[in-house]
């Protein structure tokens, strides 16, 4: 703590702003990492349980109820509702072919589900890509101020150079320390989101086919 307080006292407004910015980036990044890890793990677990439970149900009403109980992140239920939705008459949506209507509604529901799963990825990418440069800027600014102080004192010694410059280099290390967890989490979460996306796309495709088969059985003459 003594070193941090000494660094804070020696820094000017810009150096302190950089330090506070790195702190804010670190806190926000870890909040997103912990929250998003919990959400994605829960969503993946729910998808693995809910999809088989849906297809194992005896009827559509029971299947929807089971899905509603298991789908805690609400990424599967909107797909079912989109497949069962009946468009209002006299609209452009209602005038299209059934397969086109289903494709549009399921696509929109799938995009909303993926947007929920991908939420926070932009922040992690931003922290991971900018934190090292923010820390580097803090280092450059600290070295600049240290050199100005040495020049104004009129005396040059290893002690006077090593101390301020060493403290300034800590900013670069801090920037890297902030960026590394964000980059690793971004890559891991991207893989998890891709796995969930594949499962959701497969479920949406099966729902579309189920709706088309049901419509065909009700209207044998319909294409």
QUIVEN-V163088 format. One record per residue. N is the residue number from 1. RES is the residue in one small letter. PHI is phi in degrees with one decimal (* if undefined). BURIAL is 1 if it has 9 or more other C-alpha atoms within 8 Angstrom, else 0. Layout:
<<N	RES	PHI	BURIAL> <N	RES	PHI	BURIAL>>
//
This chain:
<<1	x	*	0> <2	x	-62.6	0> <3	x	-64.6	0> <4	x	-66.7	0> <5	x	-66.3	0> <6	x	-64.6	0> <7	x	-63.1	1> <8	x	-65.0	0> <9	x	-68.1	0> <10	x	-79.0	0> <11	x	-78.3	1> <12	x	-95.0	0> <13	x	-63.7	0> <14	x	-67.7	0> <15	x	-62.2	1> <16	x	-68.7	1> <17	x	-63.3	0> <18	x	-63.2	1> <19	x	-63.6	1> <20	x	-66.9	0> <21	x	-65.0	0> <22	x	-64.2	1> <23	x	-64.2	0> <24	x	-64.0	0> <25	x	-65.0	1> <26	x	-66.0	1> <27	x	-63.0	0> <28	x	-64.1	0> <29	x	-63.6	1> <30	x	-69.7	1> <31	x	-61.5	0> <32	x	-66.5	1> <33	x	-60.1	1> <34	x	-67.0	0> <35	x	-67.2	0> <36	x	-70.0	1> <37	x	-61.6	1> <38	x	-65.9	0> <39	x	-64.3	1> <40	x	-69.1	1> <41	x	-64.6	0> <42	x	-68.1	1> <43	x	-64.4	1> <44	x	-63.1	1> <45	x	-65.8	0> <46	x	-66.5	1> <47	x	-62.0	1> <48	x	-64.3	0> <49	x	-90.2	1> <50	x	-75.4	1> <51	x	-62.8	1> <52	x	-61.5	0> <53	x	-63.9	1> <54	x	-64.1	1> <55	x	-75.8	0> <56	x	-84.5	0> <57	x	-73.5	1> <58	x	-75.5	0> <59	x	-139.6	0> <60	x	-69.1	0> <61	x	-65.0	0> <62	x	-65.6	1> <63	x	-64.3	1> <64	x	-66.8	1> <65	x	-65.0	0> <66	x	-64.7	1> <67	x	-65.8	1> <68	x	-62.1	1> <69	x	-75.2	0> <70	x	-95.5	1> <71	x	-87.6	1> <72	x	-72.1	1> <73	x	-91.3	0> <74	x	53.5	1> <75	x	-108.3	1> <76	x	-99.2	1> <77	x	-59.2	1> <78	x	-60.7	1> <79	x	-68.0	1> <80	x	-64.4	1> <81	x	-62.1	0> <82	x	-66.4	1> <83	x	-70.2	1> <84	x	-94.2	0> <85	x	-65.8	0> <86	x	-109.2	0> <87	x	-67.4	0> <88	x	-67.6	0> <89	x	-70.9	0> <90	x	76.5	0> <91	x	-114.7	0> <92	x	-63.4	0> <93	x	-64.3	0> <94	x	-71.9	1> <95	x	-84.8	0> <96	x	-78.7	0> <97	x	-66.2	0> <98	x	-61.1	0> <99	x	-64.5	0> <100	x	-67.5	0> <101	x	-60.9	1> <102	x	-62.9	1> <103	x	-59.9	1> <104	x	-65.2	0> <105	x	-66.9	1> <106	x	-67.4	1> <107	x	-63.3	0> <108	x	-64.7	0> <109	x	-65.0	1> <110	x	-66.0	1> <111	x	-63.3	0> <112	x	-67.3	0> <113	x	-64.8	1> <114	x	-68.7	1> <115	x	-63.0	0> <116	x	-66.5	0> <117	x	-70.9	1> <118	x	-88.6	0> <119	x	-60.5	0> <120	x	98.6	0> <121	x	-64.1	0> <122	x	-64.3	0> <123	x	-64.3	0> <124	x	-63.1	1> <125	x	-65.3	1> <126	x	-66.9	0> <127	x	-63.5	1> <128	x	-64.2	1> <129	x	-90.2	1> <130	x	-105.4	1> <131	x	-58.1	1> <132	x	-61.1	1> <133	x	-73.7	1> <134	x	-63.9	1> <135	x	-63.7	1> <136	x	-64.6	1> <137	x	-61.5	1> <138	x	-61.3	1> <139	x	-65.9	1> <140	x	-60.9	1> <141	x	-65.3	1> <142	x	-65.7	1> <143	x	-64.3	1> <144	x	-60.6	0> <145	x	-66.1	0> <146	x	-64.2	1> <147	x	-65.8	1> <148	x	-64.1	0> <149	x	-64.7	0> <150	x	-64.7	1> <151	x	-65.5	0> <152	x	-72.1	0> <153	x	-75.1	0> <154	x	78.7	0> <155	x	-130.2	0> <156	x	-124.3	0> <157	x	-146.8	0> <158	x	-61.5	0> <159	x	-63.6	0> <160	x	-73.1	1> <161	x	-86.0	1> <162	x	-67.1	0> <163	x	-61.6	0> <164	x	-62.6	1> <165	x	-69.4	1> <166	x	-61.8	0> <167	x	-65.9	1> <168	x	-68.5	1> <169	x	-66.6	1> <170	x	-60.9	1> <171	x	-63.3	1> <172	x	-64.8	1> <173	x	-62.3	1> <174	x	-64.7	1> <175	x	-61.0	1> <176	x	-67.0	1> <177	x	-63.5	0> <178	x	-74.7	1> <179	x	-76.2	1> <180	x	-60.0	1> <181	x	-60.8	1> <182	x	-66.2	1> <183	x	-66.9	1> <184	x	-62.4	0> <185	x	-64.4	1> <186	x	-59.6	1> <187	x	-68.0	0> <188	x	-65.7	0> <189	x	-67.1	1> <190	x	-60.9	0> <191	x	-67.3	0> <192	x	-65.6	1> <193	x	-63.6	1> <194	x	-63.0	0> <195	x	-65.6	0> <196	x	-65.1	1> <197	x	-62.6	1> <198	x	-62.4	0> <199	x	-66.2	1> <200	x	-67.4	1> <201	x	-64.2	1> <202	x	-63.8	0> <203	x	-64.7	1> <204	x	-63.9	1> <205	x	-63.4	0> <206	x	-67.3	0> <207	x	-63.8	1> <208	x	-61.4	1> <209	x	-66.8	0> <210	x	-63.0	0> <211	x	-64.9	1> <212	x	-67.3	1> <213	x	-65.0	0> <214	x	-65.3	0> <215	x	-67.6	0> <216	x	-67.5	1> <217	x	-72.6	0> <218	x	-76.5	0> <219	x	-127.0	0> <220	x	-57.9	0> <221	x	-85.2	0> <222	x	-81.7	0> <223	x	-74.7	0>>
//
